[in-house]
């Protein structure tokens, strides 16, 4: 996994956490769910990158 990918995934996950927190604070279920989805997406991308790295070796 390249450094750029790690940074991008971390930023996406942090953005998701912020959206989730904003959704909870404003009682906006849609925003909260969107934040959780962004975090999951970032986690899946990270897992996919790790699998690719494992096959490169």
C-alpha positions in Angstrom: 0.0 0.0 0.0 1.5 3.3 -1.0 1.8 6.2 1.3 -0.7 8.2 -0.8 -3.3 5.5 -0.5 -2.8 5.3 3.3 -3.2 9.1 3.6 -6.2 9.1 1.4 -7.9 6.3 3.3 -7.2 7.9 6.6 -8.6 11.2 5.4 -11.7 9.5 4.1 -12.2 7.6 7.4 -11.7 10.8 9.4 -14.2 12.6 7.2 -16.7 9.7 7.7 -16.2 10.0 11.5 -16.8 13.8 11.3 -20.0 13.2 9.2 -21.2 10.6 11.7 -20.6 12.9 14.6 -22.3 15.8 12.9 -25.3 13.6 12.1 -25.6 12.5 15.7 -25.3 16.0 17.0 -28.0 17.3 14.6 -30.1 14.2 14.9 -29.7 13.7 11.1 -29.9 10.0 10.5 -29.0 10.3 6.8 -25.8 12.2 7.5 -24.9 9.7 10.3 -25.4 6.8 8.0 -23.4 8.5 5.2 -20.5 8.9 7.7 -20.6 5.3 8.7 -20.6 4.3 5.0 -17.6 6.5 4.3 -15.7 4.8 7.1 -16.6 1.3 5.9 -15.6 2.3 2.4 -12.2 3.5 3.6 -11.7 0.3 5.6 -12.5 -1.9 2.6 -10.1 0.1 0.4 -7.4 -0.4 3.0 -8.1 -4.2 3.2 -8.0 -4.4 -0.6 -4.6 -2.6 -0.7 -3.2 -5.0 1.9 -4.4 -8.0 -0.2 -2.7 -6.5 -3.3 0.5 -6.0 -1.4 0.4 -9.6 -0.1 0.2 -10.9 -3.7 3.1 -8.7 -4.8 5.5 -10.4 -2.5 
